[in-house]
Amino acid sequence: MEKITSLAYATHDGVELIGDLYLPDGAGPHPVVVAVHGGGWQGGDRQNYKHVGPALAAAGIATFTIEYRLAKPGAPSYPGAVGDVLAAVRFVRATAANHRINPDRIALMGDSAGGHLAALSALAATDPLFADLYPADATATVSAAVKAVVGIYGVYDMVAQWNHDALSRPADQITEKFLGTTPQANRRAYFDSSPISYATLANNKIAFLLAVGTEDDIVDRATQTDAFLLALKQSKFYARPVVIQGAGHFWSAWPIEETDSPMGRFMPYLLRFLGEKL
């Protein structure tokens, strides 16, 4: 395996955006997963996938683990963070030949807030709200289309998450911080930023794998993963769930080799899905 660290993929509003690229051995061209970390749109970094990157590389799949701009007090990062993720996909496609990557075999993967950004970026890549956020990018005219999405305990309905947090974490309304508004002030922003809003027949060529634990108290399974899965199936997507018994939140960063690690239990499903759909 080869690891290329701190690879700059774009500069947005004066901020250099970087990622680590894990490349399999061999001539390739290899399929690639663009991995988007979680952290409530406020924290986290690309090290979240430091265990997954090598594991996928060992299976012949490259991984680009990225960082994107985070929300700060009084400074929401929407829609810019979506533009960051789309730029990462465009960069991977534009530089594919340099990194032994197949530009026609790209997937997005994310956990929690990263699952939200991965799903939204995949489904709304060509929507006028997001497609041309950074026209000065060197890769702005490159397609950001992907073949598949892996969402790990993701947020897919922003109003549902706001409602959940109003009871469980009222002092830290993460959707408000990300969007810079409330549903009561701007319900349209919550609709536009929700991946479930784009689960339509027109988008159903993208395959989805949705993973969630039975004990997650941070992102509600019923109103997020289950509701999104139903919407995808109603619009005839290939969409499959993986339910990890006993798992809560945050486990995507756990070492895969640990005894009974939720990520270790998830890996066979992930590899099978990517092998079939990517």
N, C-alpha and C positions, 0 to 999 in steps of 0.2 A: 504494500500500500504506500502511496505517496500522499503527503499532507502539505498543502500550500496554505500558509497562515496569513491572516490580515490582508486578504485580497480585496482591493477597492473595486466596488461594482458600480458606484454612482456617487455624485455629490449633489445633494439637494438642499437648497437654501443655505449654502455655506457649510453643510455638514457632510463630511466624507463617510460613506457607508461601506462597511467591510464585512467579510465573511471568511470562513475557513472551508477549503475544498479538500475533501477526502476522495482520492482517486484509486480505483482498483489497479492491480497489476495487469499487464497485458496491453495489447495494441488497441483494443476496443473496436469501434466506438461503443462506449458504455451508456446505459440509461442513467438518469440522474434525478435525485430528489432534492428540491430546494426546501430546507427545513427552517421553520419560523418558530422561535421560542415563545413561551408564555411568560406571564408575570403581570397580569392585570393591565396590560398596555402601559405599565408604569415602571416595570423592572425586568430583570432577566437579561441574559446575553447568550451568545452563540455557543457557550460551553455547555448549555443544556443538552446538546446532542453529541457530546464528546465520546459517549459510549456507542451511540447508534451509528455514527459515521464510520468507524472502523468495522463494525459488524456488517453494515451494508456493503462496504468496500470488499470485505472478504467474500461476499456473495456476488460480486461483479457489478454492484450498483454504486455509482458515485453519489456523494452527498455534499451539497453546498449549504453550510449552516450560517445563517446570516444574522446581522443586527440591523435594526431599524430604529427610527426616532420614537422616543417614548414620551408619553404625556407627563407634563410637569405642572406644579401648582399654577393655575391661571393660564396655562399654555397647552391646550388640547393638541393631540397629534393626528387627528382625523381632519381631512382625508389623506394627509401626507404619508402616513404609515402605509396606507394601501398603495400609494405610488411607489414607496420604497420597495415593497414586495414585488410589484410588477416589474420594477427596474431590475431586480435580481434575476427574475425569470428571463427577461430580455438579454441581460448580460450573459447568462449561461448559454442561451441559444446563439448569441452573436460570436462568442469565443469558443464555441464547441470544438472546432477543429484544433485549437491550441491545446485542449485538455483531454483529447481522446473521448469526447462525449458525443452521443447521438442527439442532434438537435430536435429530432422528432419523437424522442422518448423522455419527456420531462414530466415530473409529478411535483406537487406541493404537499408538504406535511407540516402540521403545527399542533401544538398542545395549548389548551385553554385559550387565552387571548390570541396565541399564535394559530390555533385551530380556526378561530374566527377570521383572522387575516388571510390564512391559506384558502379557506372556502370562499370568502368574499372576492379575493383576487382572482381565483379560478373562474367563478361564475359571472363576475361583473367586469372582466378584463376589457371588454369592448364597450362598456356602458359609457356614455358621454361624461358622467360624473367622475370617472377615474381614468379613462383611456389616455387623456392628453394632459395630465397634471404637470408633466415636466417635458415639454416639447424640445427643450434645449439639450436633453440627454443625447449622448452619442448614439445610443441604441433606441431612441424614441420611436423609430419607424419599424423596429423589429417586433414580430408577433410575441405576445405574452401568453399564448394558448398553452394549456397543459392537458395531458391525457387522463390524469388521475389525481385524487386528493385523499390524503389520510388525515382525519381529524381525531385528535385524542382529547377527550373531555372538553370539546370546544364550545364556544358561545356562538349560537346560530340565530338567536332571536334577541335583539337588544332590549326591547321592552320587557320581555320575560326575565332577562337578567336584572334589569332595574327593579322590577317587582320583587324578585328574590332577595336582592341586596337591601331593599328597603326594610326587610324584616331581619335578615341575618347579619348585615354589616352596614347599618345606616350611616356610620361615621366615615365610611370609605366607599362612596358610590362610584365604582370604577368606570361604569359606562358614562356617567356625567363628566368625569375627568377626561376621558378619551374624546368624547364628542363635543364637550364644551356647552352642553345644554341638557335640559330635562325633557322627558316625554310630554310633560304638560305645556312646556314652552315651544317645543318643536318636534312634534310627533313624526313629521316627514323625515327628519334626520335619522330617527331610530329605524324607520322603515328602510330607508336607502342604505343604511349601514348594516342591515341584517342579511346574512347569507340566505336565509329561508325565503326572502323576497325574490330571489333569483332562481329558485328551484322550479324552473319552467321547462316545458317541452323543448323550447328552442335551445336549451343548454344541456340536454340530456345525453350528449356524447361523452361527457366526463364521468368516469367511474369514481365511486366513493367507498372508503372504508372508514367506519366510525367506531371508535373504541371508547369505552367508559367503564368506570368501576362501580360496583354496587353500593359503596359507602361514601360516595362523593358528596360532601356538604358545601362545596364552594360553587360548583356549577350543577344545577338541578338536572338530573338525567331525563325526567319526564317532559319537561318544558323545553329542553334543548336537544339532546341527542335523539330521543324518541320522536319528538315532534318534527325534527328536521328529516329524520329517516323516512317518516311517513310522507312528508311533502315530496321528497326525492322519488319515492316509489310511485306516488300518484302521478308524477310527471315522467315515469318510465325510465328513470336512471337505473344503471347498475349500482346498487347501494347495499352494503352488507354491514351488520353490526358485529362487534366483538365485545362481550360483557365479561369483565374480569371480576370474578367473585372475591369479595373482601377488600377490594382496592378502593382507596379514596381518591384524592387529588395529588398532583405533583409527581407522580411516579414515572413520567417519561424520562426523567433525568437519572433514574436509578441505574446502577450497574446491571448489565444484562446477566452476568454470571452469578449474581447473588442467589442464594437458595430461595426459591419461591418468589423471586422478584416479579412484580406485575409486568415489567417491561420484558423480562425473559419469557414470561408466559405469552405475551403478545407477539413476540418476534416471529414465530412460525406462521401466524396469520398474516403478518405484514409481508413477509418474504413471499408467501404464496400469492397474495393479492398483487404485489408488484410484478411478480413473475408472469402472472396472467394478464394484467391490465396495462403494464408499462412496457 
